[in-house]
Amino acid sequence: MATLLMAACTNNNMNDSMKQGLNMTQEWDKVFPQSDKVEHQKVTFHNRYGIELAADLYKPKKAEGRLAAIAVSGPFGAVKEQSSGLYAQHMAERGFLTIAFDPSYTGESGGEPRRMASPDINTEDFLAAVDYLSVRDDVDSDRIGIIGICGFGGMAINAAALDPRIKATVASTMYDMSRVNREGYFGSSNSPDARDAQRLAMAKQRTADYRNGSYAMAGGVVDPLPDDAPWFVKDYHAYYKTPRGYHPRSGNSNDGWTVVGCQSFINQPLLSMASEIKTPVLLVHGEKAHSRYFSEGAFEQMTGKKCEGKSMTVGNKEIMIIPGATHVDLYDDVAGVIPYDKIESFFLGSLQFEHGGR
């Protein structure tokens, strides 16, 4: 009895210590219209580092019993009012209970200093979302999946490799943040000398930041666009810097990450254990996306097979290449190419979910 009382006391103290009182807006402020098919509410949960995370919960109207659930996050530098919320709402329309959450240090979630990233903590954010969903009375804890978009696609794969409670994973228009920070785009700075120069620059920036008492910001998507901007940067601009996708809390729409925010990705490979994922994984990428090689690399790590720009299935791992689609085409519904039907059927099969109709 004494042990039980001590455990209860410890749990209550832990829960109390995690309640940081986030300041969350209650009005609808998404970049996409609200669905009349789902209920929406703001919720919070904490990760094992004590950071309180803010999320939008979407639930099918008139849903009963314990539902299969999906946690969604990304893109890297975005907020839940953008792509992740859109994906979450669509999947709730299809019968799942979903949450779209802001990662640590971003959006409405807690964590100081702001706009920092971490391969460990951001992977943990997904695991914390699973913690939260697992104890809800309206969720079947044996039927929980995750969706990671862009840079959080890599975090989602890492989470799936770490936590067997995650029964199915979708990574859409995925970035491997370790690889891009370590090698540069398309391997343009993939050498020890280039990484040494990067480490030196980061070290100098850290000294300057400490001396100044604040962290320098790297800037979000460049605006105005220079004439010689790469086409994929123009693609980002068309989403983050226009009414189509702009949000005041989004780093990509405004001042971006801190300059040193991604330092730890350089020598902490996110996908090192991807080959040991036993649960189903679906990778979705655009044929014309500059980032397609990240999904192809992840697929090869999980299966040992090269897909070479084609859709392929090996065991319970699948890569789906969307003809003609770019990276940003999978951020929203403007191009109409996000394969919601495929994502739904993947989760239906993987989570053994009895579909109750839309």
C-alpha positions as CSV (number, residue, x, y, z in Angstrom):
1,M,0.0,0.0,0.0
2,A,2.8,2.4,0.9
3,T,4.5,1.7,-2.5
4,L,1.2,2.4,-4.3
5,L,0.7,5.7,-2.5
6,M,4.3,6.7,-3.2
7,A,3.8,5.9,-6.9
8,A,0.5,7.8,-7.1
9,C,2.2,10.8,-5.4
10,T,5.1,10.7,-7.8
11,N,2.8,10.5,-10.8
12,N,0.7,13.4,-9.6
13,N,3.9,15.5,-8.9
14,M,5.2,14.7,-12.4
15,N,1.9,15.6,-14.0
16,D,1.8,18.9,-12.1
17,S,5.4,19.7,-13.0
18,M,4.6,19.3,-16.7
19,K,1.7,21.7,-16.7
20,Q,3.4,24.8,-18.0
21,G,0.3,26.7,-19.0
22,L,0.8,27.2,-22.7
23,N,-0.8,30.2,-24.3
24,M,-2.9,28.7,-27.1
25,T,-5.3,30.4,-29.4
26,Q,-8.7,28.9,-29.4
27,E,-10.1,30.4,-32.6
28,W,-9.6,28.6,-36.0
29,D,-6.4,30.1,-37.4
30,K,-5.4,27.4,-39.9
31,V,-4.3,28.0,-43.5
32,F,-7.0,25.5,-44.6
33,P,-10.8,25.6,-44.1
34,Q,-12.4,23.8,-41.1
35,S,-14.3,20.6,-41.9
36,D,-17.8,20.1,-40.8
37,K,-17.3,16.3,-40.6
38,V,-15.0,16.4,-37.6
39,E,-14.8,17.7,-34.0
40,H,-11.8,19.9,-33.2
41,Q,-10.2,20.8,-29.9
42,K,-6.8,22.0,-28.5
43,V,-5.0,19.5,-26.3
44,T,-1.6,19.4,-24.6
45,F,0.8,16.6,-23.6
46,H,4.4,16.4,-22.4
47,N,7.5,14.6,-23.6
48,R,10.0,12.9,-21.3
49,Y,12.2,16.0,-21.3
50,G,9.3,17.9,-19.5
51,I,8.4,20.0,-22.6
52,E,4.7,20.6,-23.0
53,L,3.5,20.2,-26.5
54,A,0.4,21.8,-28.1
55,A,-1.7,19.9,-30.5
56,D,-5.0,20.1,-32.5
57,L,-7.1,17.0,-32.0
58,Y,-9.5,16.0,-34.8
59,K,-12.2,13.4,-34.2
60,P,-14.9,12.1,-36.5
61,K,-18.3,13.4,-35.5
62,K,-20.6,10.9,-33.8
63,A,-17.7,8.5,-33.5
64,E,-18.1,5.8,-30.8
65,G,-15.9,3.4,-29.1
66,R,-12.1,3.2,-29.3
67,L,-10.7,4.5,-32.5
68,A,-7.5,3.9,-34.4
69,A,-5.3,7.0,-34.0
70,I,-2.7,8.9,-35.9
71,A,-0.2,11.5,-34.8
72,V,1.0,14.0,-37.4
73,S,3.9,16.5,-37.5
74,G,5.9,18.5,-40.0
75,P,7.1,20.0,-42.3
76,F,10.4,21.0,-40.7
77,G,10.0,24.6,-39.7
78,A,6.2,24.6,-40.1
79,V,3.4,24.6,-37.5
80,K,0.3,22.5,-37.0
81,E,-1.8,25.1,-38.6
82,Q,-0.2,24.3,-41.9
83,S,0.3,20.9,-43.6
84,S,0.2,18.6,-40.6
85,G,-3.2,19.9,-39.5
86,L,-4.5,19.5,-43.1
87,Y,-3.4,15.8,-43.1
88,A,-4.8,15.2,-39.7
89,Q,-8.2,16.7,-40.6
90,H,-8.4,14.7,-43.8
91,M,-7.6,11.4,-41.9
92,A,-10.2,12.3,-39.2
93,E,-12.8,12.6,-42.0
94,R,-11.9,9.1,-42.9
95,G,-12.6,7.7,-39.4
96,F,-9.4,8.1,-37.4
97,L,-8.8,10.1,-34.3
98,T,-5.8,12.3,-35.1
99,I,-3.6,14.9,-33.6
100,A,-1.4,17.4,-35.3
101,F,1.3,18.7,-32.9
102,D,3.9,21.5,-32.8
103,P,7.3,20.0,-32.1
104,S,9.3,21.2,-29.1
105,Y,10.6,24.8,-29.3
106,T,8.2,25.7,-32.1
107,G,4.7,27.1,-32.6
108,E,2.5,26.9,-29.5
109,S,4.5,24.2,-27.9
110,G,6.9,24.8,-25.0
111,G,10.7,24.8,-24.8
112,E,13.3,27.5,-24.6
113,P,15.1,28.9,-26.5
114,R,12.8,29.0,-29.4
115,R,13.4,27.5,-32.8
116,M,15.9,24.9,-31.9
117,A,15.9,21.4,-33.4
118,S,17.1,18.1,-32.1
119,P,17.2,14.6,-33.7
120,D,16.6,13.2,-30.3
121,I,14.0,15.5,-28.8
122,N,12.0,15.8,-32.1
123,T,11.9,12.0,-32.4
124,E,10.8,12.0,-28.7
125,D,8.0,14.3,-29.6
126,F,6.4,11.6,-31.7
127,L,6.9,9.1,-28.9
128,A,5.2,11.5,-26.5
129,A,2.3,11.8,-28.9
130,V,1.9,8.1,-28.7
131,D,2.1,8.2,-24.9
132,Y,-0.8,10.7,-25.0
133,L,-2.9,8.8,-27.5
134,S,-2.3,5.5,-25.7
135,V,-4.1,6.6,-22.5
136,R,-7.1,8.2,-24.1
137,D,-10.4,6.4,-23.4
138,D,-11.5,6.8,-27.1
139,V,-8.3,5.4,-28.6
140,D,-7.4,1.8,-29.1
141,S,-3.7,1.8,-28.0
142,D,-3.0,-1.2,-30.2
143,R,-3.9,0.8,-33.3
144,I,-1.7,3.9,-33.4
145,G,0.2,5.2,-36.4
146,I,2.1,8.3,-37.3
147,I,2.6,10.6,-40.2
148,G,5.7,12.7,-40.7
149,I,5.9,15.4,-43.4
150,C,9.2,16.7,-44.9
151,G,11.9,16.8,-42.2
152,F,9.5,15.1,-39.7
153,G,9.2,12.2,-42.1
154,G,12.8,11.3,-41.1
155,M,11.9,11.8,-37.4
156,A,8.9,9.6,-37.9
157,I,11.0,6.8,-39.4
158,N,13.4,7.1,-36.5
159,A,10.5,7.0,-34.0
160,A,9.2,3.8,-35.7
161,A,12.6,2.2,-35.4
162,L,12.6,3.0,-31.7
163,D,9.0,2.4,-30.5
164,P,7.0,-0.8,-31.3
165,R,3.8,0.9,-30.1
166,I,3.8,2.7,-33.5
167,K,2.1,0.1,-35.7
168,A,2.3,1.9,-39.0
169,T,4.2,4.9,-40.4
170,V,3.8,7.3,-43.3
171,A,6.5,9.7,-44.4
172,S,5.4,12.2,-47.0
173,T,7.8,14.2,-49.1
174,M,10.5,13.2,-46.6
175,Y,13.8,14.9,-45.8
176,D,16.6,13.1,-44.0
177,M,17.7,16.1,-41.9
178,S,20.9,14.3,-40.8
179,R,21.9,13.6,-44.4
180,V,21.2,17.1,-45.7
181,N,23.0,18.8,-42.8
182,R,25.9,16.3,-43.1
183,E,26.3,16.3,-46.9
184,G,24.5,19.4,-48.2
185,Y,21.9,19.2,-50.9
186,F,22.6,16.5,-53.5
187,G,25.9,15.7,-51.7
188,S,27.3,19.1,-52.6
189,S,29.4,19.4,-49.4
190,N,29.9,15.7,-48.6
191,S,33.6,15.7,-47.5
192,P,35.5,15.9,-44.2
193,D,36.9,19.3,-45.2
194,A,33.5,20.7,-45.8
195,R,32.2,19.3,-42.6
196,D,35.2,20.7,-40.7
197,A,34.4,24.2,-42.2
198,Q,30.8,23.7,-41.1
199,R,31.8,22.7,-37.5
200,L,34.1,25.7,-37.3
201,A,31.4,28.1,-38.4
202,M,29.0,26.6,-35.9
203,A,31.6,26.9,-33.1
204,K,32.2,30.6,-33.9
205,Q,28.5,31.2,-34.0
206,R,28.0,29.6,-30.6
207,T,30.7,31.8,-29.1
208,A,29.1,34.9,-30.6
209,D,25.6,33.9,-29.4
210,Y,26.8,33.3,-25.9
211,R,28.6,36.7,-25.9
212,N,25.5,38.4,-27.2
213,G,23.1,36.6,-24.8
214,S,20.8,35.6,-27.7
215,Y,20.7,33.3,-30.6
216,A,21.1,34.6,-34.2
217,M,18.3,33.6,-36.5
218,A,19.0,32.0,-39.9
219,G,15.9,33.4,-41.6
220,G,13.0,31.6,-43.1
221,V,12.3,31.2,-46.8
222,V,14.1,33.9,-48.6
223,D,11.9,36.9,-49.5
224,P,11.9,38.7,-51.8
225,L,13.1,35.9,-54.2
226,P,16.3,36.6,-56.1
227,D,16.1,36.0,-59.8
228,D,18.5,33.1,-59.6
229,A,16.8,31.3,-56.8
230,P,16.6,27.5,-57.4
231,W,13.2,26.4,-58.6
232,F,12.5,24.4,-55.3
233,V,13.1,27.6,-53.3
234,K,10.6,29.3,-55.5
235,D,8.3,26.4,-54.7
236,Y,8.8,27.0,-50.9
237,H,8.1,30.7,-51.4
238,A,4.9,30.0,-53.1
239,Y,3.7,28.2,-50.0
240,Y,5.2,29.8,-47.0
241,K,5.3,33.4,-48.1
242,T,1.9,33.8,-49.7
243,P,-1.6,33.5,-48.3
244,R,-1.7,29.9,-49.5
245,G,0.4,28.8,-46.6
246,Y,1.7,31.7,-44.6
247,H,1.3,31.5,-40.8
248,P,2.6,34.0,-38.2
249,R,4.0,31.3,-35.9
250,S,5.7,29.3,-38.7
251,G,9.5,29.6,-38.7
252,N,9.6,29.0,-42.4
253,S,7.2,31.8,-43.0
254,N,9.2,34.2,-40.9
255,D,12.7,34.2,-39.3
256,G,13.4,30.5,-39.5
257,W,15.5,28.4,-37.1
258,T,18.4,29.6,-35.0
259,V,21.7,29.5,-36.9
260,V,23.0,26.7,-34.6
261,G,19.6,25.0,-34.4
262,C,20.5,22.0,-36.6
263,Q,24.1,21.5,-35.4
264,S,23.5,18.1,-33.8
265,F,22.1,16.6,-37.0
266,I,25.6,16.7,-38.6
267,N,26.9,13.6,-36.7
268,Q,23.7,12.0,-35.4
269,P,22.3,9.9,-38.2
270,L,18.5,9.6,-37.9
271,L,18.0,6.6,-40.1
272,S,20.8,4.3,-38.8
273,M,18.3,1.7,-37.4
274,A,15.7,2.0,-40.2
275,S,16.6,-1.5,-41.4
276,E,15.3,-3.0,-38.1
277,I,11.7,-1.5,-38.4
278,K,9.3,-4.5,-38.4
279,T,6.1,-2.5,-38.8
280,P,4.7,-1.2,-42.1
281,V,6.1,2.0,-43.6
282,L,4.8,3.9,-46.6
283,L,7.0,6.6,-48.2
284,V,5.2,9.1,-50.5
285,H,7.2,11.4,-52.7
286,G,6.8,13.5,-55.8
287,E,8.5,12.4,-59.0
288,K,9.8,16.0,-59.7
289,A,10.6,16.7,-56.0
290,H,14.2,17.9,-55.5
291,S,14.1,15.9,-52.2
292,R,13.0,12.6,-53.8
293,Y,16.4,11.0,-53.1
294,F,15.8,11.2,-49.4
295,S,12.8,8.8,-49.6
296,E,14.7,6.6,-52.0
297,G,17.6,6.4,-49.6
298,A,15.3,5.6,-46.7
299,F,13.6,2.9,-48.7
300,E,17.0,1.4,-49.6
301,Q,18.1,1.4,-46.0
302,M,14.9,-0.4,-44.9
303,T,14.8,-2.9,-47.7
304,G,18.2,-3.1,-49.4
305,K,16.5,-2.4,-52.7
306,K,16.9,0.6,-55.0
307,C,13.6,1.9,-56.4
308,E,15.2,4.3,-59.0
309,G,12.3,6.7,-59.3
310,K,9.6,4.1,-59.4
311,S,6.9,3.0,-56.9
312,M,7.9,-0.3,-55.3
313,T,6.9,-2.6,-52.5
314,V,9.2,-4.9,-50.6
315,G,7.5,-6.9,-47.8
316,N,5.6,-4.3,-45.7
317,K,7.7,-1.4,-46.9
318,E,6.4,0.7,-49.8
319,I,7.5,3.8,-51.7
320,M,4.9,5.6,-53.8
321,I,6.1,8.0,-56.4
322,I,3.5,10.6,-57.5
323,P,3.9,11.4,-61.2
324,G,4.8,15.0,-62.0
325,A,4.5,16.1,-58.3
326,T,7.1,18.5,-56.7
327,H,8.1,18.6,-53.0
328,V,5.6,21.3,-52.0
329,D,2.7,19.7,-54.0
330,L,2.4,17.3,-51.0
331,Y,2.0,20.1,-48.5
332,D,-1.6,21.0,-49.4
333,D,-4.4,20.4,-51.7
334,V,-3.7,23.0,-54.4
335,A,-2.2,20.5,-56.8
336,G,-4.7,17.8,-55.7
337,V,-2.0,15.0,-55.6
338,I,-1.8,14.0,-52.0
339,P,-2.9,10.4,-52.1
340,Y,-5.3,10.4,-49.1
341,D,-7.0,7.3,-50.4
342,K,-3.8,5.4,-50.5
343,I,-2.8,6.7,-47.0
344,E,-6.2,5.7,-45.7
345,S,-6.0,2.2,-47.2
346,F,-2.5,1.8,-45.8
347,F,-3.6,2.6,-42.3
348,L,-6.8,0.5,-42.6
349,G,-4.7,-2.5,-43.4
350,S,-1.8,-1.8,-41.1
351,L,-4.0,-1.0,-38.1
352,Q,-6.6,-3.5,-38.9
353,F,-9.2,-0.8,-38.6
354,E,-12.9,-1.5,-39.4
355,H,-13.9,1.5,-41.5
356,G,-17.2,2.9,-40.4
357,G,-17.8,5.2,-43.4
358,R,-17.2,8.9,-43.9
